[in-house]
Amino acid sequence: MLLRFLLRQPTVPGAKIIAEAPTKEKGPKLVIRWFRRRKNSRKKNDCRQTYIKVEIKEIVEG
């Protein structure tokens, strides 16, 4: 399951987040096929979405 979120300004004034992005990874391969009732009308497409894994080291209050 892929969670989407936005990194915004901290809600605590002066707080800082120390994070590290060690790796870029690829998600599972998705195979997409199109079919029509015609001769030679099949098409295949596959894709893998890349994402960055972020590791939060510490949260420092200022």
N, CA, C and O atoms as a GROMACS GRO file, in nm:
protein
  248
    1MET      N    1   0.084  -0.117   0.000
    1MET     CA    2   0.000   0.000   0.000
    1MET      C    3   0.089   0.124   0.000
    1MET      O    4   0.182   0.134   0.079
    2LEU      N    5   0.060   0.216  -0.088
    2LEU     CA    6   0.140   0.336  -0.101
    2LEU      C    7   0.068   0.451  -0.034
    2LEU      O    8  -0.046   0.483  -0.069
    3LEU      N    9   0.134   0.515   0.062
    3LEU     CA   10   0.076   0.629   0.132
    3LEU      C   11   0.134   0.756   0.073
    3LEU      O   12   0.255   0.770   0.058
    4ARG      N   13   0.047   0.849   0.040
    4ARG     CA   14   0.092   0.976  -0.015
    4ARG      C   15   0.077   1.084   0.092
    4ARG      O   16  -0.026   1.091   0.159
    5PHE      N   17   0.179   1.168   0.107
    5PHE     CA   18   0.172   1.276   0.204
    5PHE      C   19   0.257   1.392   0.154
    5PHE      O   20   0.342   1.375   0.066
    6LEU      N   21   0.235   1.507   0.211
    6LEU     CA   22   0.310   1.626   0.177
    6LEU      C   23   0.396   1.666   0.296
    6LEU      O   24   0.352   1.659   0.411
    7LEU      N   25   0.518   1.709   0.269
    7LEU     CA   26   0.604   1.762   0.375
    7LEU      C   27   0.578   1.912   0.384
    7LEU      O   28   0.596   1.984   0.285
    8ARG      N   29   0.537   1.958   0.498
    8ARG     CA   30   0.502   2.099   0.516
    8ARG      C   31   0.584   2.158   0.629
    8ARG      O   32   0.672   2.093   0.686
    9GLN      N   33   0.554   2.281   0.661
    9GLN     CA   34   0.620   2.348   0.772
    9GLN      C   35   0.579   2.279   0.902
    9GLN      O   36   0.464   2.236   0.914
   10PRO      N   37   0.669   2.267   0.999
   10PRO     CA   38   0.631   2.205   1.126
   10PRO      C   39   0.530   2.291   1.200
   10PRO      O   40   0.534   2.414   1.194
   11THR      N   41   0.439   2.225   1.271
   11THR     CA   42   0.337   2.298   1.346
   11THR      C   43   0.392   2.351   1.478
   11THR      O   44   0.336   2.444   1.535
   12VAL      N   45   0.501   2.294   1.527
   12VAL     CA   46   0.567   2.344   1.647
   12VAL      C   47   0.670   2.447   1.603
   12VAL      O   48   0.757   2.414   1.523
   13PRO      N   49   0.662   2.571   1.653
   13PRO     CA   50   0.758   2.673   1.608
   13PRO      C   51   0.901   2.636   1.645
   13PRO      O   52   0.930   2.603   1.760
   14GLY      N   53   0.990   2.643   1.548
   14GLY     CA   54   1.130   2.615   1.571
   14GLY      C   55   1.167   2.468   1.569
   14GLY      O   56   1.283   2.435   1.591
   15ALA      N   57   1.074   2.380   1.545
   15ALA     CA   58   1.104   2.236   1.543
   15ALA      C   59   1.172   2.200   1.411
   15ALA      O   60   1.144   2.258   1.306
   16LYS      N   61   1.262   2.102   1.419
   16LYS     CA   62   1.333   2.056   1.300
   16LYS      C   63   1.324   1.904   1.293
   16LYS      O   64   1.322   1.835   1.395
   17ILE      N   65   1.320   1.853   1.172
   17ILE     CA   66   1.317   1.709   1.149
   17ILE      C   67   1.446   1.671   1.079
   17ILE      O   68   1.481   1.729   0.976
   18ILE      N   69   1.516   1.574   1.135
   18ILE     CA   70   1.638   1.525   1.074
   18ILE      C   71   1.605   1.390   1.010
   18ILE      O   72   1.569   1.294   1.078
   19ALA      N   73   1.619   1.386   0.877
   19ALA     CA   74   1.580   1.266   0.803
   19ALA      C   75   1.691   1.226   0.707
   19ALA      O   76   1.780   1.305   0.676
   20GLU      N   77   1.684   1.104   0.661
   20GLU     CA   78   1.782   1.051   0.567
   20GLU      C   79   1.707   0.974   0.460
   20GLU      O   80   1.612   0.902   0.490
   21ALA      N   81   1.750   0.991   0.336
   21ALA     CA   82   1.690   0.918   0.224
   21ALA      C   83   1.794   0.822   0.169
   21ALA      O   84   1.864   0.856   0.073
   22PRO      N   85   1.807   0.702   0.227
   22PRO     CA   86   1.917   0.614   0.189
   22PRO      C   87   1.902   0.547   0.053
   22PRO      O   88   2.002   0.523  -0.014
   23THR      N   89   1.780   0.515   0.012
   23THR     CA   90   1.766   0.437  -0.111
   23THR      C   91   1.651   0.488  -0.197
   23THR      O   92   1.555   0.548  -0.148
   24LYS      N   93   1.665   0.460  -0.326
   24LYS     CA   94   1.556   0.474  -0.422
   24LYS      C   95   1.514   0.333  -0.457
   24LYS      O   96   1.598   0.250  -0.489
   25GLU      N   97   1.387   0.306  -0.450
   25GLU     CA   98   1.340   0.170  -0.477
   25GLU      C   99   1.232   0.173  -0.583
   25GLU      O  100   1.173   0.277  -0.612
   26LYS      N  101   1.207   0.057  -0.641
   26LYS     CA  102   1.102   0.042  -0.740
   26LYS      C  103   0.990  -0.042  -0.681
   26LYS      O  104   1.014  -0.136  -0.606
   27GLY      N  105   0.869  -0.006  -0.716
   27GLY     CA  106   0.754  -0.080  -0.667
   27GLY      C  107   0.732  -0.207  -0.746
   27GLY      O  108   0.814  -0.242  -0.831
   28PRO      N  109   0.623  -0.279  -0.721
   28PRO     CA  110   0.595  -0.402  -0.794
   28PRO      C  111   0.561  -0.372  -0.939
   28PRO      O  112   0.508  -0.266  -0.971
   29LYS      N  113   0.590  -0.467  -1.026
   29LYS     CA  114   0.563  -0.450  -1.168
   29LYS      C  115   0.414  -0.468  -1.196
   29LYS      O  116   0.354  -0.567  -1.154
   30LEU      N  117   0.356  -0.373  -1.265
   30LEU     CA  118   0.216  -0.379  -1.303
   30LEU      C  119   0.207  -0.406  -1.452
   30LEU      O  120   0.266  -0.333  -1.532
   31VAL      N  121   0.136  -0.511  -1.491
   31VAL     CA  122   0.120  -0.546  -1.632
   31VAL      C  123  -0.019  -0.502  -1.676
   31VAL      O  124  -0.120  -0.540  -1.616
   32ILE      N  125  -0.023  -0.421  -1.780
   32ILE     CA  126  -0.148  -0.368  -1.831
   32ILE      C  127  -0.167  -0.421  -1.972
   32ILE      O  128  -0.077  -0.412  -2.055
   33ARG      N  129  -0.283  -0.477  -1.999
   33ARG     CA  130  -0.313  -0.530  -2.131
   33ARG      C  131  -0.441  -0.470  -2.185
   33ARG      O  132  -0.535  -0.445  -2.110
   34TRP      N  133  -0.443  -0.446  -2.317
   34TRP     CA  134  -0.562  -0.400  -2.386
   34TRP      C  135  -0.600  -0.505  -2.489
   34TRP      O  136  -0.514  -0.559  -2.558
   35PHE      N  137  -0.727  -0.535  -2.498
   35PHE     CA  138  -0.777  -0.632  -2.594
   35PHE      C  139  -0.893  -0.570  -2.673
   35PHE      O  140  -0.975  -0.496  -2.618
   36ARG      N  141  -0.898  -0.602  -2.800
   36ARG     CA  142  -1.012  -0.569  -2.884
   36ARG      C  143  -1.050  -0.694  -2.963
   36ARG      O  144  -0.969  -0.787  -2.972
   37ARG      N  145  -1.167  -0.699  -3.017
   37ARG     CA  146  -1.210  -0.817  -3.092
   37ARG      C  147  -1.162  -0.811  -3.237
   37ARG      O  148  -1.239  -0.838  -3.328
   38ARG      N  149  -1.039  -0.776  -3.258
   38ARG     CA  150  -0.985  -0.766  -3.393
   38ARG      C  151  -0.856  -0.848  -3.398
   38ARG      O  152  -0.793  -0.875  -3.296
   39LYS      N  153  -0.819  -0.885  -3.516
   39LYS     CA  154  -0.695  -0.958  -3.535
   39LYS      C  155  -0.576  -0.864  -3.514
   39LYS      O  156  -0.576  -0.752  -3.564
   40ASN      N  157  -0.476  -0.911  -3.440
   40ASN     CA  158  -0.354  -0.834  -3.411
   40ASN      C  159  -0.384  -0.700  -3.342
   40ASN      O  160  -0.320  -0.600  -3.373
   41SER      N  161  -0.477  -0.698  -3.250
   41SER     CA  162  -0.509  -0.572  -3.182
   41SER      C  163  -0.484  -0.584  -3.032
   41SER      O  164  -0.555  -0.524  -2.952
   42ARG      N  165  -0.384  -0.659  -2.996
   42ARG     CA  166  -0.349  -0.672  -2.855
   42ARG      C  167  -0.227  -0.585  -2.825
   42ARG      O  168  -0.134  -0.576  -2.905
   43LYS      N  169  -0.230  -0.522  -2.711
   43LYS     CA  170  -0.120  -0.435  -2.673
   43LYS      C  171  -0.085  -0.463  -2.527
   43LYS      O  172  -0.174  -0.484  -2.445
   44LYS      N  173   0.043  -0.465  -2.495
   44LYS     CA  174   0.088  -0.492  -2.359
   44LYS      C  175   0.179  -0.378  -2.315
   44LYS      O  176   0.265  -0.333  -2.390
   45ASN      N  177   0.158  -0.333  -2.191
   45ASN     CA  178   0.241  -0.227  -2.134
   45ASN      C  179   0.267  -0.264  -1.988
   45ASN      O  180   0.178  -0.312  -1.919
   46ASP      N  181   0.390  -0.241  -1.942
   46ASP     CA  182   0.419  -0.266  -1.802
   46ASP      C  183   0.497  -0.149  -1.746
   46ASP      O  184   0.570  -0.081  -1.820
   47CYS      N  185   0.483  -0.125  -1.618
   47CYS     CA  186   0.550  -0.011  -1.557
   47CYS      C  187   0.584  -0.044  -1.412
   47CYS      O  188   0.518  -0.126  -1.349
   48ARG      N  189   0.688   0.021  -1.363
   48ARG     CA  190   0.727   0.013  -1.222
   48ARG      C  191   0.750   0.154  -1.174
   48ARG      O  192   0.834   0.226  -1.228
   49GLN      N  193   0.677   0.193  -1.072
   49GLN     CA  194   0.689   0.328  -1.018
   49GLN      C  195   0.806   0.332  -0.920
   49GLN      O  196   0.820   0.244  -0.836
   50THR      N  197   0.889   0.436  -0.932
   50THR     CA  198   1.001   0.453  -0.839
   50THR      C  199   0.957   0.541  -0.723
   50THR      O  200   0.876   0.632  -0.740
   51TYR      N  201   1.011   0.514  -0.607
   51TYR     CA  202   0.982   0.596  -0.490
   51TYR      C  203   1.105   0.602  -0.402
   51TYR      O  204   1.194   0.517  -0.412
   52ILE      N  205   1.110   0.702  -0.316
   52ILE     CA  206   1.224   0.723  -0.227
   52ILE      C  207   1.180   0.690  -0.085
   52ILE      O  208   1.080   0.741  -0.036
   53LYS      N  209   1.256   0.605  -0.022
   53LYS     CA  210   1.227   0.568   0.117
   53LYS      C  211   1.296   0.669   0.208
   53LYS      O  212   1.417   0.688   0.200
   54VAL      N  213   1.218   0.733   0.296
   54VAL     CA  214   1.270   0.835   0.386
   54VAL      C  215   1.270   0.779   0.528
   54VAL      O  216   1.169   0.727   0.576
   55GLU      N  217   1.384   0.791   0.593
   55GLU     CA  218   1.397   0.744   0.731
   55GLU      C  219   1.412   0.865   0.824
   55GLU      O  220   1.507   0.942   0.810
   56ILE      N  221   1.320   0.881   0.918
   56ILE     CA  222   1.325   0.992   1.013
   56ILE      C  223   1.420   0.954   1.127
   56ILE      O  224   1.396   0.858   1.200
   57LYS      N  225   1.528   1.031   1.141
   57LYS     CA  226   1.626   1.003   1.245
   57LYS      C  227   1.580   1.058   1.380
   57LYS      O  228   1.575   0.986   1.479
   58GLU      N  229   1.547   1.189   1.383
   58GLU     CA  230   1.500   1.249   1.508
   58GLU      C  231   1.423   1.376   1.482
   58GLU      O  232   1.436   1.438   1.376
   59ILE      N  233   1.343   1.414   1.579
   59ILE     CA  234   1.267   1.538   1.575
   59ILE      C  235   1.316   1.625   1.690
   59ILE      O  236   1.306   1.586   1.807
   60VAL      N  237   1.369   1.743   1.656
   60VAL     CA  238   1.430   1.830   1.756
   60VAL      C  239   1.340   1.951   1.777
   60VAL      O  240   1.303   2.019   1.681
   61GLU      N  241   1.304   1.977   1.901
   61GLU     CA  242   1.226   2.097   1.933
   61GLU      C  243   1.320   2.214   1.953
   61GLU      O  244   1.426   2.199   2.014
   62GLY      N  245   1.280   2.329   1.903
   62GLY     CA  246   1.369   2.444   1.914
   62GLY      C  247   1.324   2.538   2.011
   62GLY      O  248   1.388   2.641   2.032
   0.00000   0.00000   0.00000
